Amino acid sequence: MKLISLIFSFKNEEKNLDELVKRVHNTISKLNNYDYELIFVNDASDDNSEKILNNLQKTFPITIINMSRTFGVGPCVLAGFKHAQGDCIIYMDSDLQDPPELIEKLIIEFENGSDIVHTIRTERLGESKFKLIATKIAYKIINFLSDIKLPIEAGDFKLISKKALEKILKQKEFRPYIRGLSVWVGFKQTYVNYVRDARSQGSTKFPLFSAGPVSQFISGVTAYSLKPLYFGILVGMFSIVFSICLIIYALYMKFTNIAVPGTAGIIITISFFSGIVLLTLGIIGIYLARIFEEVRGRDSYIIKEIKKKIK
């Protein structure tokens, strides 16, 4: 009998947890020779989510990991990974936008020898065109600037074998970018397409910047490549060449008795180069911040308590 570890990070999902657990149970019950454990990582919810899980724990094999405060998706997923005992691990959101019924297809790919199975969202119902376009652009930028190639429209919903997970957990990163690590680690990787449902209950609880999409985008760009730093060097070289051209142009205008552009041109030039300097300093600052986070040795999360099902 093989064991599947299903990991869910959540914050204030009281309206979805009961249906989520029952749909997962019904799906895995149809699989031959598989048992499962459910690991719910509670990112400091302040609704009735924990009470609901406590009741469900009486019936289903649920482990509840309560964080000491809100740490964000990445640290919560990492905590779930470290407590998983399964032959394979499946991580998915708790908002039911990722259908639990897709687990069966992930297991089929696992049985066929895949170590990592990504899910590809062919449609994303209920999301704005702006978000869809911004997501595709973000993936293309990450793939262009970094040394990994993220599957376009692959989210966090994925299966990882125990062998691959062990390698991922050996990477000592303070704030790991799980989507990137799952690609970087290699092994046999396959894909399953699906339509992502609209959120039927509640709203997203994760912030835009500190632990949300902006933070993940920056991690995707900077965690796997030095290209942004090279980009800063190239921009600096371009600025030097541009400045030399401006000097030559100004001298030419002077010696041909043509009026040299006044304050407007100077202001534009100063603004242009100031923007380049700030951009380059920002890129360097991000890398220095990542180094600082790594060397200070601080834990990426703190667990308040772990509640296991009493057998």
Secondary structure, 3 states (H helix, E strand, C coil): CEEEEEEEEECCCCCCHHHHHHHHHHHHHCCCCEEEEEEEEECCCCCCHHHHHHHHCCCCCEEEEEECCCCCHHHHHHHHHHHCCCCEEEECCCCCCCCHHHHHHHHHHHHCCCCEEEEEEEEECCCCHHHHHHHHHHHHHHHHHCCCCCCCCEEEEEEEEHHHHHHHHCCCCCCCCHHHHHHHCCCCEEEEEEEECCCCCCCCCCCCCCCCHHHHHHHHHHCCCCHHHHHHHHHHHHHHHHHHHHHHHHHHHHHCCCCCCCHHHHHHHHHHHHHHHHHHHHHHHHHHHHHHHHHCCCCCCCEEEEECCCC
